[in-house]
């Protein structure tokens, strides 16, 4: 693990100056006593309303992760704290079943990993994601998963049941085509080859998959887009998406520090390109503006993605509508004789 380094927490009034080098970050686990597990999204520019996050913080340590500032709400830092002080929601399966039993829940698509990766290494020992997926399968509730984790293959049996009785789609987040760059920006995530291998294994088993090239970091990884789309199509992906880097709150400090350390020779190019596609600042927080850029350079990136997507052989049509499959166990229509 790296030395402890966190941007100042805007919710904390205390400030400390270290008189000696910061200590090494060690992984620490905390339990969460949430009373709800379904998070409602009211942002009008996101394509989902409900999400599940069995864990807070993420061991993958992606420098660009937009979820980093949420760790500050709990008194932690958005830097090394986010990737080393991890919170486990042990009651997640019970809370999900409780939510599904409420009369107000009529069945809607649920996104796993709306905030942090549901298949980060913690899942191997805690199994909360699998337990929640099993409940979704039991109630036939549609599911979308976004992950960098190859551990998703462990749950192929549950995913097949969801595909058979409800609806499921698994997106793999792969923003870099080479491990050399990926290791610098997402140091503890599985290798690129493992992610594509997991995508192919799921696709070959009949599970719909997609690639999420997110974030696109102008000046760093936009040239990877054609290769990523080609490899995704070969691995059986049926859809592809992308979005521009967002540096909300403390993410900007974490990201800029990591870029300066990992790519010092490209620091100026990356920040200048970001300012170009953002119209001056490094980031944008307004709805419908934050996930895409502006100007000529961003237009070139959009055209690059669309051209590469067509060349890779992706279908022009969108995904089929999510079916209404939800039902509570024991409430099936009785058979007629």
Long-range contacts (C-beta under 8 A, 24 or more apart in sequence): 1-25, 1-26, 1-27, 1-80, 1-84, 2-80, 3-80, 4-79, 4-80, 4-81, 5-79, 5-80, 5-257, 6-76, 6-77, 6-78, 6-79, 6-80, 6-81, 6-250, 7-77, 7-78, 7-79, 7-250, 7-253, 7-254, 8-250, 9-72, 9-75, 9-76, 9-77, 9-78, 9-250, 10-72, 10-249, 10-250, 11-72, 11-73, 11-75, 12-72, 12-75, 25-80, 25-81, 25-83, 25-84, 26-84, 27-59, 27-84, 27-86, 28-84, 28-85, 28-86, 29-86, 29-87, 29-88, 29-122, 30-85, 30-86, 30-87, 30-88, 31-87, 31-88, 31-89, 31-90, 32-56, 32-87, 32-88, 32-89, 32-90, 32-91, 33-91, 34-89, 34-91, 34-95, 35-95, 36-95, 36-99, 37-89, 37-91, 37-92, 37-95, 37-96, 37-99, 37-132, 38-95, 38-96, 38-99, 38-110, 39-114, 39-115, 41-114, 43-287, 44-287, 44-288, 45-287, 45-288, 45-290, 45-291, 48-109, 48-110, 48-111, 48-114, 48-144, 49-108, 49-109, 50-108, 50-109, 50-110, 50-111, 51-110, 51-111, 51-112, 51-113, 51-114, 51-115, 52-92, 52-96, 52-110, 52-111, 52-112, 52-114, 52-118, 52-132, 53-89, 53-112, 53-113, 53-114, 53-115, 53-116, 53-118, 54-88, 54-89, 54-92, 54-118, 54-123, 54-126, 54-128, 54-129, 54-132, 55-86, 55-87, 55-88, 55-89, 55-116, 55-117, 55-118, 55-120, 55-122, 55-123, 55-128, 56-86, 56-87, 56-89, 56-115, 56-116, 57-81, 57-82, 57-83, 57-84, 57-85, 57-86, 57-87, 57-116, 58-82, 58-83, 58-86, 58-116, 58-117, 58-120, 59-83, 59-84, 59-86, 59-120, 59-121, 59-122, 59-188, 60-117, 60-120, 60-148, 60-186, 60-188, 60-189, 61-186, 61-187, 61-188, 61-189, 62-185, 62-186, 62-189, 63-185, 63-186, 63-254, 63-255, 63-258, 63-259, 64-185, 64-215, 64-217, 64-245, 64-247, 64-251, 64-255, 65-116, 65-251, 66-246, 66-248, 66-251, 67-115, 67-116, 68-249, 68-250, 68-251, 68-254, 69-248, 69-249, 69-250, 69-251, 70-115, 72-249, 72-250, 77-250, 78-249, 78-250, 78-251, 78-253, 78-254, 79-250, 79-253, 79-254, 83-188, 86-122, 88-122, 88-126, 88-128, 89-128, 90-126, 90-128, 92-128, 92-131, 92-132, 93-128, 93-131, 93-132, 93-134, 93-135, 96-132, 96-135, 96-136, 97-135, 100-135, 100-139, 100-141, 100-328, 101-328, 105-326, 106-326, 107-139, 107-140, 107-141, 107-142, 107-324, 107-325, 107-326, 107-327, 108-141, 108-142, 108-326, 109-142, 109-143, 109-144, 109-167, 109-322, 110-136, 110-141, 110-142, 110-143, 110-144, 111-143, 111-144, 111-145, 111-146, 112-143, 112-144, 112-145, 112-146, 112-147, 113-145, 113-146, 113-147, 114-146, 117-146, 117-147, 117-148, 117-149, 118-145, 118-147, 118-149, 119-145, 119-147, 119-148, 119-149, 119-150, 119-151, 119-152, 120-149, 121-149, 121-151, 121-188, 123-149, 123-151, 124-151, 124-154, 129-155, 130-154, 130-155, 130-158, 133-158, 133-159, 133-162, 134-158, 136-162, 136-166, 137-161, 137-162, 137-165, 137-166, 138-329, 139-326, 139-327, 139-328, 139-329, 140-165, 140-166, 140-325, 140-326, 140-327, 141-166, 141-325, 141-326, 142-166, 142-167, 142-168, 142-322, 142-323, 142-325, 142-326, 143-167, 143-168, 143-169, 144-168, 144-169, 144-170, 144-171, 145-169, 145-170, 145-171, 146-171, 146-173, 146-212, 147-171, 147-172, 147-173, 148-172, 148-173, 148-174, 148-186, 148-189, 148-190, 148-195, 149-189, 149-190, 149-198, 150-190, 150-194, 150-195, 150-197, 150-198, 152-198, 152-202, 153-198, 153-201, 153-202, 156-201, 156-202, 156-205, 156-207, 159-202, 159-205, 159-207, 160-205, 160-206, 160-207, 163-206, 163-207, 163-208, 165-325, 166-323, 166-325, 166-326, 167-322, 167-323, 167-325, 168-207, 168-208, 169-208, 169-209, 169-210, 169-239, 169-319, 170-199, 170-202, 170-207, 170-208, 170-209, 170-210, 171-209, 171-210, 171-211, 171-212, 171-241, 172-196, 172-198, 172-199, 172-209, 172-210, 172-211, 172-212, 172-232, 172-237, 173-212, 173-214, 174-211, 174-212, 174-213, 174-228, 174-232, 175-213, 175-214, 175-215, 175-216, 175-217, 175-221, 175-224, 175-228, 176-221, 176-224, 177-221, 177-224, 177-227, 177-228, 177-231, 178-224, 181-220, 181-221, 184-258, 184-262, 184-263, 185-258, 185-262, 196-231, 196-232, 196-235, 197-235, 199-232, 199-235, 199-236, 199-237, 200-234, 200-235, 200-236, 202-236, 203-235, 203-236, 203-237, 203-238, 204-236, 208-238, 208-239, 208-319, 209-235, 209-236, 209-237, 209-238, 210-237, 210-238, 210-239, 210-240, 210-241, 211-237, 211-239, 211-240, 211-241, 212-240, 212-241, 212-242, 212-243, 213-240, 213-241, 213-242, 213-305, 214-241, 214-242, 214-243, 215-243, 215-244, 215-245, 215-246, 216-242, 216-243, 216-244, 216-245, 216-301, 217-245, 217-270, 217-274, 218-244, 218-245, 218-270, 218-273, 218-274, 218-276, 218-277, 218-293, 218-297, 218-298, 218-301, 219-266, 219-269, 219-270, 219-271, 219-272, 219-273, 219-274, 220-259, 220-263, 220-266, 220-270, 222-301, 222-304, 225-301, 225-304, 225-305, 225-308, 226-304, 226-308, 226-311, 226-312, 229-305, 229-308, 229-309, 229-311, 229-312, 229-314, 230-308, 230-311, 230-312, 232-312, 233-312, 233-313, 233-314, 237-314, 238-314, 238-315, 238-319, 239-314, 239-318, 239-319, 240-309, 240-312, 240-314, 242-305, 243-291, 243-292, 244-277, 244-290, 244-291, 244-292, 244-293, 244-298, 245-274, 245-283, 246-283, 246-284, 246-290, 246-291, 247-274, 247-282, 247-283, 248-283, 248-285, 248-290, 252-282, 252-283, 256-282, 273-297, 277-301
